[in-house]
Every structure is written in structure tokens, then in C-alpha cells.
Amino acid sequence: MTAYEYRVVPAPKRGVKERGLKTGEDRYAHALQGTINELGAKGWEYLRAETLPCEERQGLRGRSTVYHSVLVFRRATGAQPVATPVAAEPMAAQQGLSASRAETPAAARPVPGTREAQEIPDRPAPQVTANRGD
């Protein structure tokens, strides 16, 4: 089974002016296509678009719900999930078989030393806190 990592980026808010594009629909589609192609060139596979609610502050004490459109991408990670045999090891010992499969170390996921320069910056996930007064 393949393991994936995901990336979520905000969808474009406006269309991009381009020669030959007359309508706002065409300009927006061109901006969306540019974002998808840019990340596709970096190895990310477009998965879907989502519109999700987000509670934001409004004024000093008010809150309102705002909806954000985001694009979801994924790509396969280099490491495969490790399956640990539970019942195979005792059976191997009973039958006199070697357990060489269990002795080989699993491939560790490489940890990048420096961050890749990207045109679309990664945004940290917001901290979630529980409000007991609401």
C-alpha cells in the first residue's frame, strides 16, 4: 500500500489577465490551471477542491464563519509502510525456518536537511484551542 503526503493551498481569489481571455470565468480558469500546473511540475497530484468553514474574529468580541476554497494535492512518499508479522515469527521458530525477513531493518523515511525553495509557501496549521465559555 502506498503512503501519501498531502498539501493544501488556497484557491486563487481572482482571475489573471491574459491576452485572448475575455470573460472573468476564463481568467479564473487560467489562474486555477496555472496553480495546478505549477504544483504538478513539482510532483504533486491534484486531488480535489474543497470549500471549508473557518471561524474568524470580527471586531473585539464577535466571531463570524467564513468559507475558504482550497486545493488539495498529494504525492507518494518514498517510504512504504512497514508491516510487522505478528503470527509469522512463532511459526517460523516452530518449523525451524529462519526469521531473516524480520531481521532486516525497515527503510527509514529520509528527513530533508533544508527546505526546498517553493513559490507557494507552506502555511503552518492553526492552533486549535477549546473555548469553555462559548
N, CA, C and O atoms as CSV, one atom per row, in Angstrom:
chain,resi,resn,atom,element,x,y,z
A,1,MET,N,N,0.841,-1.178,0.000
A,1,MET,CA,C,0.000,0.000,0.000
A,1,MET,C,C,0.888,1.243,0.000
A,1,MET,O,O,1.855,1.313,0.759
A,2,THR,N,N,0.574,2.201,-0.825
A,2,THR,CA,C,1.377,3.403,-0.964
A,2,THR,C,C,0.976,4.429,0.088
A,2,THR,O,O,-0.209,4.643,0.343
A,3,ALA,N,N,1.977,5.060,0.694
A,3,ALA,CA,C,1.734,6.133,1.654
A,3,ALA,C,C,1.812,7.467,0.912
A,3,ALA,O,O,2.625,7.629,0.002
A,4,TYR,N,N,0.977,8.407,1.295
A,4,TYR,CA,C,0.926,9.709,0.646
A,4,TYR,C,C,1.171,10.821,1.647
A,4,TYR,O,O,0.913,10.670,2.841
A,5,GLU,N,N,1.675,11.943,1.144
A,5,GLU,CA,C,1.698,13.174,1.903
A,5,GLU,C,C,0.806,14.151,1.155
A,5,GLU,O,O,0.712,14.101,-0.072
A,6,TYR,N,N,0.157,15.030,1.886
A,6,TYR,CA,C,-0.829,15.924,1.296
A,6,TYR,C,C,-0.395,17.374,1.447
A,6,TYR,O,O,0.339,17.731,2.369
A,7,ARG,N,N,-0.863,18.189,0.530
A,7,ARG,CA,C,-0.602,19.622,0.583
A,7,ARG,C,C,-1.890,20.339,0.227
A,7,ARG,O,O,-2.553,19.996,-0.752
A,8,VAL,N,N,-2.237,21.327,1.019
A,8,VAL,CA,C,-3.460,22.094,0.807
A,8,VAL,C,C,-3.058,23.551,0.609
A,8,VAL,O,O,-2.384,24.132,1.460
A,9,VAL,N,N,-3.467,24.137,-0.507
A,9,VAL,CA,C,-3.153,25.529,-0.815
A,9,VAL,C,C,-4.455,26.283,-1.080
A,9,VAL,O,O,-5.429,25.691,-1.544
A,10,PRO,N,N,-4.477,27.580,-0.789
A,10,PRO,CA,C,-5.695,28.343,-1.068
A,10,PRO,C,C,-5.934,28.454,-2.569
A,10,PRO,O,O,-4.996,28.603,-3.352
A,11,ALA,N,N,-7.180,28.379,-2.948
A,11,ALA,CA,C,-7.544,28.549,-4.358
A,11,ALA,C,C,-7.374,30.028,-4.715
A,11,ALA,O,O,-7.498,30.892,-3.847
A,12,PRO,N,N,-7.093,30.318,-5.977
A,12,PRO,CA,C,-6.950,31.722,-6.373
A,12,PRO,C,C,-8.233,32.502,-6.088
A,12,PRO,O,O,-9.336,31.980,-6.247
A,13,LYS,N,N,-8.075,33.745,-5.671
A,13,LYS,CA,C,-9.239,34.591,-5.380
A,13,LYS,C,C,-9.705,35.341,-6.627
A,13,LYS,O,O,-10.881,35.684,-6.749
A,14,ARG,N,N,-8.775,35.593,-7.551
A,14,ARG,CA,C,-9.090,36.364,-8.746
A,14,ARG,C,C,-8.525,35.688,-9.988
A,14,ARG,O,O,-7.621,34.856,-9.911
A,15,GLY,N,N,-9.065,36.057,-11.099
A,15,GLY,CA,C,-8.531,35.597,-12.369
A,15,GLY,C,C,-7.287,36.393,-12.736
A,15,GLY,O,O,-7.033,37.459,-12.176
A,16,VAL,N,N,-6.523,35.871,-13.671
A,16,VAL,CA,C,-5.308,36.529,-14.136
A,16,VAL,C,C,-5.545,37.014,-15.558
A,16,VAL,O,O,-6.008,36.258,-16.411
A,17,LYS,N,N,-5.225,38.283,-15.807
A,17,LYS,CA,C,-5.388,38.817,-17.158
A,17,LYS,C,C,-4.397,38.147,-18.096
A,17,LYS,O,O,-3.213,38.012,-17.788
A,18,GLU,N,N,-4.895,37.743,-19.211
A,18,GLU,CA,C,-4.074,37.087,-20.231
A,18,GLU,C,C,-4.662,37.469,-21.584
A,18,GLU,O,O,-5.878,37.600,-21.729
A,19,ARG,N,N,-3.815,37.642,-22.543
A,19,ARG,CA,C,-4.265,38.022,-23.881
A,19,ARG,C,C,-5.204,36.943,-24.437
A,19,ARG,O,O,-4.878,35.757,-24.411
A,20,GLY,N,N,-6.340,37.354,-24.926
A,20,GLY,CA,C,-7.293,36.430,-25.527
A,20,GLY,C,C,-8.365,35.944,-24.554
A,20,GLY,O,O,-9.345,35.333,-24.980
A,21,LEU,N,N,-8.200,36.202,-23.263
A,21,LEU,CA,C,-9.206,35.784,-22.278
A,21,LEU,C,C,-10.128,36.971,-22.009
A,21,LEU,O,O,-9.703,37.988,-21.460
A,22,LYS,N,N,-11.375,36.833,-22.397
A,22,LYS,CA,C,-12.317,37.952,-22.314
A,22,LYS,C,C,-13.145,37.949,-21.033
A,22,LYS,O,O,-13.315,38.994,-20.405
A,23,THR,N,N,-13.659,36.793,-20.643
A,23,THR,CA,C,-14.587,36.751,-19.513
A,23,THR,C,C,-13.858,36.474,-18.194
A,23,THR,O,O,-12.738,35.964,-18.178
A,24,GLY,N,N,-14.507,36.815,-17.120
A,24,GLY,CA,C,-13.967,36.540,-15.796
A,24,GLY,C,C,-13.817,35.047,-15.540
A,24,GLY,O,O,-12.894,34.610,-14.853
A,25,GLU,N,N,-14.743,34.270,-16.104
A,25,GLU,CA,C,-14.677,32.806,-15.981
A,25,GLU,C,C,-13.404,32.254,-16.601
A,25,GLU,O,O,-12.730,31.409,-16.011
A,26,ASP,N,N,-13.078,32.737,-17.799
A,26,ASP,CA,C,-11.864,32.281,-18.486
A,26,ASP,C,C,-10.615,32.684,-17.721
A,26,ASP,O,O,-9.674,31.898,-17.610
A,27,ARG,N,N,-10.597,33.896,-17.194
A,27,ARG,CA,C,-9.434,34.373,-16.439
A,27,ARG,C,C,-9.241,33.570,-15.157
A,27,ARG,O,O,-8.117,33.234,-14.785
A,28,TYR,N,N,-10.338,33.270,-14.495
A,28,TYR,CA,C,-10.234,32.488,-13.259
A,28,TYR,C,C,-9.771,31.064,-13.557
A,28,TYR,O,O,-8.942,30.515,-12.832
A,29,ALA,N,N,-10.300,30.473,-14.611
A,29,ALA,CA,C,-9.881,29.125,-15.000
A,29,ALA,C,C,-8.394,29.108,-15.342
A,29,ALA,O,O,-7.695,28.142,-15.037
A,30,HIS,N,N,-7.913,30.169,-15.971
A,30,HIS,CA,C,-6.490,30.259,-16.308
A,30,HIS,C,C,-5.635,30.350,-15.035
A,30,HIS,O,O,-4.577,29.726,-14.964
A,31,ALA,N,N,-6.075,31.109,-14.045
A,31,ALA,CA,C,-5.346,31.218,-12.774
A,31,ALA,C,C,-5.333,29.878,-12.048
A,31,ALA,O,O,-4.306,29.478,-11.499
A,32,LEU,N,N,-6.449,29.195,-12.042
A,32,LEU,CA,C,-6.556,27.883,-11.402
A,32,LEU,C,C,-5.663,26.865,-12.114
A,32,LEU,O,O,-4.968,26.079,-11.470
A,33,GLN,N,N,-5.690,26.889,-13.428
A,33,GLN,CA,C,-4.855,25.991,-14.224
A,33,GLN,C,C,-3.372,26.246,-13.943
A,33,GLN,O,O,-2.588,25.301,-13.857
A,34,GLY,N,N,-2.986,27.501,-13.803
A,34,GLY,CA,C,-1.595,27.841,-13.515
A,34,GLY,C,C,-1.138,27.288,-12.172
A,34,GLY,O,O,-0.025,26.775,-12.057
A,35,THR,N,N,-1.995,27.390,-11.154
A,35,THR,CA,C,-1.664,26.866,-9.827
A,35,THR,C,C,-1.526,25.349,-9.860
A,35,THR,O,O,-0.583,24.799,-9.291
A,36,ILE,N,N,-2.450,24.676,-10.515
A,36,ILE,CA,C,-2.410,23.208,-10.592
A,36,ILE,C,C,-1.186,22.749,-11.379
A,36,ILE,O,O,-0.519,21.797,-10.973
A,37,ASN,N,N,-0.881,23.403,-12.490
A,37,ASN,CA,C,0.290,23.030,-13.285
A,37,ASN,C,C,1.596,23.297,-12.551
A,37,ASN,O,O,2.547,22.525,-12.673
A,38,GLU,N,N,1.647,24.382,-11.792
A,38,GLU,CA,C,2.859,24.723,-11.032
A,38,GLU,C,C,3.186,23.645,-10.007
A,38,GLU,O,O,4.336,23.220,-9.897
A,39,LEU,N,N,2.190,23.205,-9.262
A,39,LEU,CA,C,2.426,22.161,-8.271
A,39,LEU,C,C,2.587,20.793,-8.929
A,39,LEU,O,O,3.311,19.941,-8.413
A,40,GLY,N,N,1.927,20.575,-10.051
A,40,GLY,CA,C,2.088,19.322,-10.781
A,40,GLY,C,C,3.515,19.148,-11.275
A,40,GLY,O,O,4.029,18.029,-11.303
A,41,ALA,N,N,4.161,20.244,-11.665
A,41,ALA,CA,C,5.551,20.179,-12.116
A,41,ALA,C,C,6.491,19.818,-10.967
A,41,ALA,O,O,7.590,19.316,-11.201
A,42,LYS,N,N,6.067,20.068,-9.738
A,42,LYS,CA,C,6.878,19.737,-8.558
A,42,LYS,C,C,6.560,18.340,-8.019
A,42,LYS,O,O,7.076,17.948,-6.972
A,43,GLY,N,N,5.718,17.593,-8.726
A,43,GLY,CA,C,5.430,16.220,-8.331
A,43,GLY,C,C,4.147,16.034,-7.548
A,43,GLY,O,O,3.870,14.921,-7.099
A,44,TRP,N,N,3.351,17.081,-7.365
A,44,TRP,CA,C,2.099,16.982,-6.622
A,44,TRP,C,C,0.972,16.641,-7.583
A,44,TRP,O,O,0.866,17.227,-8.660
A,45,GLU,N,N,0.137,15.697,-7.192
A,45,GLU,CA,C,-1.020,15.274,-7.986
A,45,GLU,C,C,-2.258,15.992,-7.447
A,45,GLU,O,O,-2.546,15.929,-6.251
A,46,TYR,N,N,-2.993,16.679,-8.340
A,46,TYR,CA,C,-4.214,17.367,-7.934
A,46,TYR,C,C,-5.247,16.332,-7.525
A,46,TYR,O,O,-5.504,15.377,-8.258
A,47,LEU,N,N,-5.842,16.525,-6.345
A,47,LEU,CA,C,-6.826,15.581,-5.852
A,47,LEU,C,C,-8.235,16.147,-5.948
A,47,LEU,O,O,-9.107,15.544,-6.573
A,48,ARG,N,N,-8.462,17.317,-5.324
A,48,ARG,CA,C,-9.804,17.909,-5.369
A,48,ARG,C,C,-9.779,19.339,-4.815
A,48,ARG,O,O,-8.777,19.788,-4.256
A,49,ALA,N,N,-10.897,20.036,-4.983
A,49,ALA,CA,C,-11.098,21.359,-4.412
A,49,ALA,C,C,-12.150,21.233,-3.320
A,49,ALA,O,O,-13.119,20.488,-3.463
A,50,GLU,N,N,-11.956,21.957,-2.241
A,50,GLU,CA,C,-12.890,21.914,-1.117
A,50,GLU,C,C,-13.237,23.340,-0.698
A,50,GLU,O,O,-12.419,24.250,-0.840
A,51,THR,N,N,-14.426,23.528,-0.192
A,51,THR,CA,C,-14.830,24.779,0.432
A,51,THR,C,C,-15.149,24.450,1.877
A,51,THR,O,O,-16.071,23.688,2.169
A,52,LEU,N,N,-14.364,25.042,2.786
A,52,LEU,CA,C,-14.462,24.686,4.196
A,52,LEU,C,C,-14.758,25.907,5.059
A,52,LEU,O,O,-14.285,27.003,4.758
A,53,PRO,N,N,-15.542,25.731,6.141
A,53,PRO,CA,C,-15.842,26.849,7.025
A,53,PRO,C,C,-14.676,27.124,7.978
A,53,PRO,O,O,-13.947,26.216,8.376
A,54,CYS,N,N,-14.525,28.382,8.327
A,54,CYS,CA,C,-13.499,28.784,9.280
A,54,CYS,C,C,-14.083,29.898,10.149
A,54,CYS,O,O,-14.612,30.884,9.635
A,55,GLU,N,N,-13.984,29.734,11.443
A,55,GLU,CA,C,-14.489,30.755,12.348
A,55,GLU,C,C,-13.403,31.798,12.553
A,55,GLU,O,O,-12.287,31.462,12.950
A,56,GLU,N,N,-13.723,33.078,12.283
A,56,GLU,CA,C,-12.765,34.155,12.395
A,56,GLU,C,C,-13.314,35.251,13.295
A,56,GLU,O,O,-14.524,35.410,13.458
A,57,ARG,N,N,-12.389,35.995,13.868
A,57,ARG,CA,C,-12.783,37.109,14.732
A,57,ARG,C,C,-13.313,38.253,13.887
A,57,ARG,O,O,-12.846,38.500,12.775
A,58,GLN,N,N,-14.299,38.944,14.443
A,58,GLN,CA,C,-14.866,40.104,13.776
A,58,GLN,C,C,-15.036,41.167,14.849
A,58,GLN,O,O,-15.903,41.044,15.715
A,59,GLY,N,N,-14.227,42.196,14.800
A,59,GLY,CA,C,-14.270,43.222,15.832
A,59,GLY,C,C,-13.565,42.743,17.092
A,59,GLY,O,O,-12.644,41.929,17.026
A,60,LEU,N,N,-14.006,43.256,18.246
A,60,LEU,CA,C,-13.361,42.897,19.505
A,60,LEU,C,C,-13.805,41.554,20.047
A,60,LEU,O,O,-12.976,40.736,20.446
A,61,ARG,N,N,-15.106,41.321,20.063
A,61,ARG,CA,C,-15.606,40.093,20.682
A,61,ARG,C,C,-16.430,39.222,19.741
A,61,ARG,O,O,-16.779,38.092,20.084
A,62,GLY,N,N,-16.733,39.730,18.587
A,62,GLY,CA,C,-17.585,38.988,17.660
A,62,GLY,C,C,-16.826,37.937,16.878
A,62,GLY,O,O,-15.609,38.020,16.712
A,63,ARG,N,N,-17.550,36.961,16.407
A,63,ARG,CA,C,-16.997,35.906,15.554
A,63,ARG,C,C,-17.957,35.683,14.395
A,63,ARG,O,O,-19.172,35.830,14.527
A,64,SER,N,N,-17.386,35.332,13.277
A,64,SER,CA,C,-18.219,35.018,12.127
A,64,SER,C,C,-17.615,33.825,11.402
A,64,SER,O,O,-16.421,33.550,11.522
A,65,THR,N,N,-18.439,33.130,10.661
A,65,THR,CA,C,-17.971,31.981,9.898
A,65,THR,C,C,-17.734,32.411,8.463
A,65,THR,O,O,-18.618,32.964,7.808
A,66,VAL,N,N,-16.532,32.150,7.990
A,66,VAL,CA,C,-16.128,32.491,6.633
A,66,VAL,C,C,-15.784,31.189,5.919
A,66,VAL,O,O,-15.233,30.275,6.533
A,67,TYR,N,N,-16.097,31.097,4.647
A,67,TYR,CA,C,-15.802,29.889,3.881
A,67,TYR,C,C,-14.599,30.139,2.969
A,67,TYR,O,O,-14.540,31.136,2.251
A,68,HIS,N,N,-13.650,29.216,3.017
A,68,HIS,CA,C,-12.439,29.322,2.203
A,68,HIS,C,C,-12.399,28.165,1.201
A,68,HIS,O,O,-12.726,27.027,1.537
A,69,SER,N,N,-11.996,28.473,-0.018
A,69,SER,CA,C,-11.807,27.434,-1.032
A,69,SER,C,C,-10.332,27.067,-1.072
A,69,SER,O,O,-9.462,27.934,-1.156
A,70,VAL,N,N,-10.066,25.768,-1.010
A,70,VAL,CA,C,-8.692,25.278,-1.021
A,70,VAL,C,C,-8.550,24.178,-2.061
A,70,VAL,O,O,-9.530,23.537,-2.442
A,71,LEU,N,N,-7.318,23.967,-2.517
A,71,LEU,CA,C,-6.998,22.908,-3.462
A,71,LEU,C,C,-6.172,21.863,-2.732
A,71,LEU,O,O,-5.220,22.207,-2.031
A,72,VAL,N,N,-6.521,20.595,-2.886
A,72,VAL,CA,C,-5.843,19.505,-2.192
A,72,VAL,C,C,-4.993,18.741,-3.207
A,72,VAL,O,O,-5.476,18.326,-4.260
A,73,PHE,N,N,-3.721,18.568,-2.863
A,73,PHE,CA,C,-2.767,17.826,-3.692
A,73,PHE,C,C,-2.178,16.704,-2.865
A,73,PHE,O,O,-2.209,16.754,-1.636
A,74,ARG,N,N,-1.637,15.683,-3.534
A,74,ARG,CA,C,-0.958,14.603,-2.835
A,74,ARG,C,C,0.187,14.088,-3.691
A,74,ARG,O,O,0.205,14.261,-4.910
A,75,ARG,N,N,1.151,13.443,-3.015
A,75,ARG,CA,C,2.212,12.738,-3.729
A,75,ARG,C,C,2.664,11.579,-2.864
A,75,ARG,O,O,2.577,11.623,-1.637
A,76,ALA,N,N,3.145,10.550,-3.522
A,76,ALA,CA,C,3.582,9.346,-2.819
A,76,ALA,C,C,4.880,9.648,-2.082
A,76,ALA,O,O,5.764,10.324,-2.608
A,77,THR,N,N,4.983,9.141,-0.865
A,77,THR,CA,C,6.217,9.293,-0.100
A,77,THR,C,C,7.176,8.186,-0.496
A,77,THR,O,O,6.768,7.178,-1.072
A,78,GLY,N,N,8.451,8.374,-0.187
A,78,GLY,CA,C,9.456,7.386,-0.561
A,78,GLY,C,C,9.384,6.127,0.267
A,78,GLY,O,O,9.788,5.063,-0.204
A,79,ALA,N,N,8.881,6.212,1.492
A,79,ALA,CA,C,8.855,5.055,2.384
A,79,ALA,C,C,7.545,4.295,2.249
A,79,ALA,O,O,6.477,4.895,2.117
A,80,GLN,N,N,7.633,3.006,2.283
A,80,GLN,CA,C,6.455,2.155,2.289
A,80,GLN,C,C,6.117,1.840,3.745
A,80,GLN,O,O,7.029,1.682,4.556
A,81,PRO,N,N,4.847,1.745,4.096
A,81,PRO,CA,C,4.505,1.392,5.461
A,81,PRO,C,C,5.047,-0.003,5.807
A,81,PRO,O,O,5.007,-0.931,4.999
A,82,VAL,N,N,5.544,-0.106,7.021
A,82,VAL,CA,C,6.157,-1.363,7.457
A,82,VAL,C,C,5.079,-2.262,8.047
A,82,VAL,O,O,4.352,-1.857,8.954
A,83,ALA,N,N,4.980,-3.477,7.531
A,83,ALA,CA,C,4.036,-4.457,8.057
A,83,ALA,C,C,4.815,-5.395,8.978
A,83,ALA,O,O,5.772,-6.041,8.551
A,84,THR,N,N,4.402,-5.464,10.233
A,84,THR,CA,C,5.083,-6.343,11.176
A,84,THR,C,C,4.330,-7.649,11.271
A,84,THR,O,O,3.147,-7.651,11.609
A,85,PRO,N,N,4.983,-8.761,10.981
A,85,PRO,CA,C,4.304,-10.049,11.090
A,85,PRO,C,C,4.105,-10.414,12.561
A,85,PRO,O,O,5.062,-10.461,13.334
A,86,VAL,N,N,2.873,-10.668,12.931
A,86,VAL,CA,C,2.568,-10.994,14.321
A,86,VAL,C,C,2.640,-12.502,14.545
A,86,VAL,O,O,3.333,-12.961,15.453
A,87,ALA,N,N,1.940,-13.265,13.737
A,87,ALA,CA,C,1.888,-14.705,13.944
A,87,ALA,C,C,2.982,-15.444,13.172
A,87,ALA,O,O,3.182,-16.636,13.407
A,88,ALA,N,N,3.679,-14.796,12.280
A,88,ALA,CA,C,4.666,-15.478,11.450
A,88,ALA,C,C,5.931,-15.831,12.221
A,88,ALA,O,O,6.550,-16.857,11.941
A,89,GLU,N,N,6.324,-15.012,13.176
A,89,GLU,CA,C,7.567,-15.268,13.893
A,89,GLU,C,C,7.504,-16.535,14.757
A,89,GLU,O,O,8.434,-17.338,14.686
A,90,PRO,N,N,6.459,-16.760,15.569
A,90,PRO,CA,C,6.408,-18.000,16.341
A,90,PRO,C,C,6.330,-19.237,15.448
A,90,PRO,O,O,6.919,-20.265,15.781
A,91,MET,N,N,5.624,-19.163,14.333
A,91,MET,CA,C,5.527,-20.313,13.434
A,91,MET,C,C,6.890,-20.610,12.810
A,91,MET,O,O,7.232,-21.777,12.619
A,92,ALA,N,N,7.661,-19.594,12.493
A,92,ALA,CA,C,8.977,-19.789,11.897
A,92,ALA,C,C,9.899,-20.505,12.884
A,92,ALA,O,O,10.684,-21.365,12.485
A,93,ALA,N,N,9.811,-20.160,14.151
A,93,ALA,CA,C,10.654,-20.788,15.163
A,93,ALA,C,C,10.247,-22.248,15.364
A,93,ALA,O,O,11.101,-23.103,15.598
A,94,GLN,N,N,8.937,-22.539,15.274
A,94,GLN,CA,C,8.464,-23.905,15.469
A,94,GLN,C,C,8.868,-24.802,14.297
A,94,GLN,O,O,9.197,-25.971,14.499
A,95,GLN,N,N,8.845,-24.270,13.088
A,95,GLN,CA,C,9.134,-25.069,11.917
A,95,GLN,C,C,10.616,-25.095,11.575
A,95,GLN,O,O,11.017,-25.776,10.631
A,96,GLY,N,N,11.439,-24.364,12.327
A,96,GLY,CA,C,12.865,-24.334,12.070
A,96,GLY,C,C,13.244,-23.452,10.893
A,96,GLY,O,O,14.319,-23.625,10.318
A,97,LEU,N,N,12.385,-22.508,10.521
A,97,LEU,CA,C,12.675,-21.601,9.420
A,97,LEU,C,C,13.418,-20.381,9.952
A,97,LEU,O,O,13.252,-20.002,11.112
A,98,SER,N,N,14.216,-19.785,9.124
A,98,SER,CA,C,14.946,-18.590,9.568
A,98,SER,C,C,14.013,-17.391,9.551
A,98,SER,O,O,13.068,-17.318,8.765
A,99,ALA,N,N,14.301,-16.474,10.424
A,99,ALA,CA,C,13.496,-15.261,10.524
A,99,ALA,C,C,14.249,-14.097,9.910
A,99,ALA,O,O,14.235,-12.991,10.451
A,100,SER,N,N,14.907,-14.336,8.779
A,100,SER,CA,C,15.725,-13.299,8.158
A,100,SER,C,C,14.887,-12.120,7.690
A,100,SER,O,O,15.398,-11.002,7.626
A,101,ARG,N,N,13.647,-12.325,7.369
A,101,ARG,CA,C,12.783,-11.240,6.912
A,101,ARG,C,C,12.533,-10.243,8.033
A,101,ARG,O,O,12.488,-9.037,7.791
A,102,ALA,N,N,12.369,-10.735,9.255
A,102,ALA,CA,C,12.119,-9.850,10.381
A,102,ALA,C,C,13.395,-9.156,10.837
A,102,ALA,O,O,13.320,-8.127,11.509
A,103,GLU,N,N,14.582,-9.697,10.486
A,103,GLU,CA,C,15.833,-9.124,10.949
A,103,GLU,C,C,16.294,-7.952,10.093
A,103,GLU,O,O,17.091,-7.138,10.558
A,104,THR,N,N,15.819,-7.843,8.868
A,104,THR,CA,C,16.274,-6.752,8.017
A,104,THR,C,C,15.631,-5.453,8.476
A,104,THR,O,O,14.427,-5.414,8.729
A,105,PRO,N,N,16.426,-4.379,8.587
A,105,PRO,CA,C,15.854,-3.110,9.053
A,105,PRO,C,C,14.955,-2.497,7.993
A,105,PRO,O,O,15.211,-2.612,6.794
A,106,ALA,N,N,13.917,-1.858,8.450
A,106,ALA,CA,C,12.989,-1.202,7.533
A,106,ALA,C,C,13.621,0.085,7.025
A,106,ALA,O,O,14.382,0.737,7.741
A,107,ALA,N,N,13.303,0.445,5.796
A,107,ALA,CA,C,13.835,1.676,5.227
A,107,ALA,C,C,13.196,2.863,5.922
A,107,ALA,O,O,11.972,2.965,5.999
A,108,ALA,N,N,14.027,3.754,6.424
A,108,ALA,CA,C,13.522,4.931,7.120
A,108,ALA,C,C,13.207,6.025,6.112
A,108,ALA,O,O,13.859,6.134,5.073
A,109,ARG,N,N,12.226,6.813,6.420
A,109,ARG,CA,C,11.854,7.924,5.554
A,109,ARG,C,C,12.939,8.991,5.635
A,109,ARG,O,O,13.300,9.412,6.734
A,110,PRO,N,N,13.469,9.438,4.493
A,110,PRO,CA,C,14.530,10.437,4.536
A,110,PRO,C,C,13.998,11.764,5.055
A,110,PRO,O,O,12.923,12.215,4.659
A,111,VAL,N,N,14.760,12.379,5.942
A,111,VAL,CA,C,14.385,13.662,6.518
A,111,VAL,C,C,15.201,14.732,5.801
A,111,VAL,O,O,16.431,14.722,5.867
A,112,PRO,N,N,14.534,15.646,5.121
A,112,PRO,CA,C,15.291,16.656,4.391
A,112,PRO,C,C,16.015,17.584,5.350
A,112,PRO,O,O,15.458,17.992,6.369
A,113,GLY,N,N,17.269,17.922,5.021
A,113,GLY,CA,C,18.064,18.800,5.864
A,113,GLY,C,C,17.661,20.249,5.704
A,113,GLY,O,O,17.618,20.990,6.686
A,114,THR,N,N,17.372,20.658,4.506
A,114,THR,CA,C,16.945,22.033,4.247
A,114,THR,C,C,15.640,22.006,3.504
A,114,THR,O,O,15.327,21.039,2.809
A,115,ARG,N,N,14.888,23.052,3.646
A,115,ARG,CA,C,13.595,23.139,2.998
A,115,ARG,C,C,13.750,23.544,1.552
A,115,ARG,O,O,14.573,24.401,1.231
A,116,GLU,N,N,12.976,22.944,0.680
A,116,GLU,CA,C,13.033,23.297,-0.725
A,116,GLU,C,C,12.485,24.705,-0.914
A,116,GLU,O,O,11.540,25.112,-0.238
A,117,ALA,N,N,13.085,25.437,-1.833
A,117,ALA,CA,C,12.559,26.756,-2.163
A,117,ALA,C,C,11.302,26.554,-2.990
A,117,ALA,O,O,11.332,25.909,-4.038
A,118,GLN,N,N,10.214,27.102,-2.519
A,118,GLN,CA,C,8.940,26.922,-3.200
A,118,GLN,C,C,8.303,28.269,-3.435
A,118,GLN,O,O,8.439,29.184,-2.623
A,119,GLU,N,N,7.613,28.388,-4.544
A,119,GLU,CA,C,6.933,29.631,-4.850
A,119,GLU,C,C,5.666,29.796,-4.021
A,119,GLU,O,O,5.269,30.919,-3.712
A,120,ILE,N,N,5.037,28.697,-3.662
A,120,ILE,CA,C,3.858,28.746,-2.812
A,120,ILE,C,C,4.317,28.359,-1.419
A,120,ILE,O,O,4.688,27.205,-1.201
A,121,PRO,N,N,4.305,29.290,-0.462
A,121,PRO,CA,C,4.845,28.984,0.865
A,121,PRO,C,C,3.941,28.032,1.633
A,121,PRO,O,O,2.720,28.040,1.475
A,122,ASP,N,N,4.574,27.208,2.474
A,122,ASP,CA,C,3.812,26.351,3.370
A,122,ASP,C,C,3.278,27.219,4.490
A,122,ASP,O,O,3.965,28.114,4.982
A,123,ARG,N,N,2.064,26.952,4.881
A,123,ARG,CA,C,1.481,27.697,5.998
A,123,ARG,C,C,1.295,26.739,7.159
A,123,ARG,O,O,0.783,25.634,6.979
A,124,PRO,N,N,1.710,27.155,8.356
A,124,PRO,CA,C,1.525,26.257,9.494
A,124,PRO,C,C,0.039,26.124,9.824
A,124,PRO,O,O,-0.744,27.052,9.623
A,125,ALA,N,N,-0.322,24.968,10.327
A,125,ALA,CA,C,-1.713,24.733,10.716
A,125,ALA,C,C,-2.044,25.587,11.930
A,125,ALA,O,O,-1.211,25.715,12.828
A,126,PRO,N,N,-3.239,26.178,11.985
A,126,PRO,CA,C,-3.600,26.997,13.138
A,126,PRO,C,C,-3.758,26.142,14.387
A,126,PRO,O,O,-4.139,24.973,14.325
A,127,GLN,N,N,-3.455,26.762,15.519
A,127,GLN,CA,C,-3.610,26.045,16.782
A,127,GLN,C,C,-5.086,25.975,17.140
A,127,GLN,O,O,-5.815,26.957,16.997
A,128,VAL,N,N,-5.519,24.821,17.603
A,128,VAL,CA,C,-6.903,24.620,17.977
A,128,VAL,C,C,-6.977,24.656,19.492
A,128,VAL,O,O,-6.287,23.899,20.177
A,129,THR,N,N,-7.815,25.537,20.009
A,129,THR,CA,C,-7.999,25.632,21.452
A,129,THR,C,C,-9.471,25.456,21.763
A,129,THR,O,O,-10.337,25.843,20.978
A,130,ALA,N,N,-9.741,24.876,22.900
A,130,ALA,CA,C,-11.129,24.663,23.327
A,130,ALA,C,C,-11.593,25.858,24.140
A,130,ALA,O,O,-10.972,26.206,25.144
A,131,ASN,N,N,-12.676,26.488,23.715
A,131,ASN,CA,C,-13.256,27.602,24.467
A,131,ASN,C,C,-14.389,27.066,25.322
A,131,ASN,O,O,-15.379,26.554,24.799
A,132,ARG,N,N,-14.250,27.180,26.611
A,132,ARG,CA,C,-15.280,26.666,27.507
A,132,ARG,C,C,-16.383,27.658,27.750
A,132,ARG,O,O,-17.447,27.296,28.254
A,133,GLY,N,N,-16.149,28.909,27.399
A,133,GLY,CA,C,-17.157,29.943,27.656
A,133,GLY,C,C,-18.205,30.059,26.567
A,133,GLY,O,O,-19.195,30.766,26.750
A,134,ASP,N,N,-18.019,29.386,25.434
A,134,ASP,CA,C,-18.970,29.520,24.314
A,134,ASP,C,C,-20.171,28.651,24.513
A,134,ASP,O,O,-21.070,28.638,23.672
